[in-house]
């Protein structure tokens, strides 16, 4: 509560300010605050494991009309591609001019239109790019290139 101090009377001053009010220095008592915080901490520590369990529910099952995972398709470009112009779709040899139509037929029912391209080490990059262009013409959206990891002795 503020204290009212009497003002000393000065010899007839016209501008008197009236009574002075001074406030005492208030201190915050932190002990009740700490007590409340500790109680809340204990409540949350007890309640947290109960919140993580959740509710047990028996989920329904259904049969899926389409496969959830597709089998990866590999296109292999052998070293003989320069002479005969044939690539292998998995294990089947396919001429390069028929490749786009065959890919259209294969990609017709697939959700993920992606293939993995394997090339012999002696095949030039230009030849791999020709095969990639034909795959894109056949409706393939993503082409991944497969490589073997280097041996630990071969690293520099």
C-alpha positions in Angstrom: 0.0 0.0 0.0 1.4 3.4 -0.9 2.4 5.7 2.0 1.5 9.3 2.0 4.2 11.6 3.2 3.4 15.1 4.5 5.0 17.8 2.5 7.0 20.3 4.4 5.6 23.8 4.2 7.8 26.2 2.4 7.5 29.9 3.1 4.4 30.7 1.1 5.2 29.0 -2.2 2.5 29.5 -4.8 3.1 26.2 -6.6 2.5 23.6 -4.0 2.2 20.1 -5.2 0.1 18.7 -2.5 0.9 15.5 -0.7 3.7 13.2 -1.9 3.1 9.5 -2.5 5.9 7.0 -2.3 5.7 3.3 -3.1 7.5 0.7 -1.2 9.8 -1.7 -3.2 7.6 -4.8 -3.9 9.3 -8.3 -4.0 7.8 -11.2 -5.9 7.5 -14.3 -3.8 8.7 -17.2 -6.1 8.1 -20.1 -3.7 4.4 -20.5 -4.6 5.3 -20.3 -8.3 7.9 -23.0 -7.9 5.4 -25.2 -6.0 2.8 -24.9 -8.8 5.4 -25.6 -11.5 6.6 -28.7 -9.7 3.0 -30.0 -9.3 2.4 -29.4 -13.1 5.6 -31.2 -13.9 4.6 -34.3 -11.9 1.1 -34.3 -13.5 2.6 -34.2 -17.0 5.2 -36.9 -16.2 2.4 -39.2 -15.0 0.0 -38.4 -17.9 2.6 -38.6 -20.8 2.9 -42.4 -20.9 -0.9 -42.8 -20.9 -1.1 -40.5 -24.0 1.3 -42.6 -26.0 -0.6 -45.9 -25.8 -3.6 -44.8 -27.9 -6.7 -46.8 -28.5 -6.6 -50.4 -29.7 -8.6 -50.8 -32.9 -9.2 -53.8 -35.2 -8.6 -52.4 -38.7 -10.7 -53.8 -41.6 -9.0 -55.7 -44.4 -9.7 -55.6 -48.1 -8.4 -57.2 -51.3 -6.5 -55.0 -53.6 -7.3 -55.1 -57.3 -3.8 -54.0 -58.4 -0.4 -55.1 -57.1 1.0 -52.9 -54.4 4.5 -53.3 -55.7 5.6 -53.6 -59.3 8.5 -55.8 -60.4 11.5 -53.8 -61.5 12.1 -53.9 -65.3 15.6 -54.0 -66.5 16.7 -52.9 -69.9 20.2 -54.3 -70.7 22.4 -52.8 -73.5 25.0 -55.4 -74.4 28.3 -54.7 -76.1 26.8 -56.3 -79.3 24.3 -53.4 -79.5 26.6 -51.7 -82.1 26.4 -54.6 -84.6 22.8 -55.9 -84.2 21.0 -53.0 -82.5 19.2 -55.2 -80.0 18.6 -54.6 -76.3 17.3 -57.0 -73.7 14.0 -56.4 -71.9 14.7 -58.6 -68.8 15.7 -61.7 -70.8 14.0 -61.1 -74.1 16.0 -59.6 -77.1 14.2 -56.6 -78.7 15.3 -54.7 -81.8 15.8 -50.9 -81.1 13.1 -49.8 -83.6 10.5 -52.0 -81.9 11.5 -50.9 -78.4 9.2 -47.9 -78.0 6.1 -49.9 -79.0 7.0 -52.7 -76.6 7.5 -50.2 -73.8 4.1 -48.7 -74.5 2.5 -52.1 -74.1 4.4 -52.9 -70.9 3.8 -49.5 -69.3 0.1 -49.4 -70.1 -1.0 -51.0 -66.7 1.8 -49.7 -64.5 1.5 -46.9 -62.1 5.2 -46.1 -61.8 6.5 -45.9 -65.3 10.1 -46.4 -64.6 12.8 -48.8 -65.8 16.4 -49.5 -64.9 19.0 -49.3 -67.6 22.1 -51.6 -67.5 24.8 -51.0 -70.0 28.0 -53.0 -70.6 31.2 -51.2 -69.6 32.3 -50.9 -73.3 29.1 -49.3 -74.5 29.4 -45.6 -75.4 27.4 -42.9 -73.7 25.8 -41.9 -77.0 24.4 -45.5 -77.4 22.9 -45.4 -73.9 21.3 -42.0 -74.8 19.8 -43.5 -77.9 18.2 -46.3 -75.9 17.0 -43.7 -73.3 15.3 -41.6 -76.0 13.5 -44.7 -77.3 12.4 -45.6 -73.8 11.0 -42.1 -73.3 9.2 -42.4 -76.7 7.6 -45.5 -75.3 6.1 -43.7 -72.3 8.8 -44.3 -69.6 8.9 -41.4 -67.2 11.9 -42.3 -65.2 15.1 -44.1 -66.2 17.6 -45.3 -63.6 21.1 -46.3 -64.5 22.4 -49.4 -62.7 26.1 -49.6 -61.9 28.3 -51.9 -59.9 30.1 -50.5 -56.9 33.9 -50.1 -57.2 36.1 -52.6 -55.4 37.9 -51.3 -52.4 41.3 -51.9 -54.0 40.3 -50.0 -57.2 39.7 -46.7 -55.3 42.4 -44.1 -55.3 
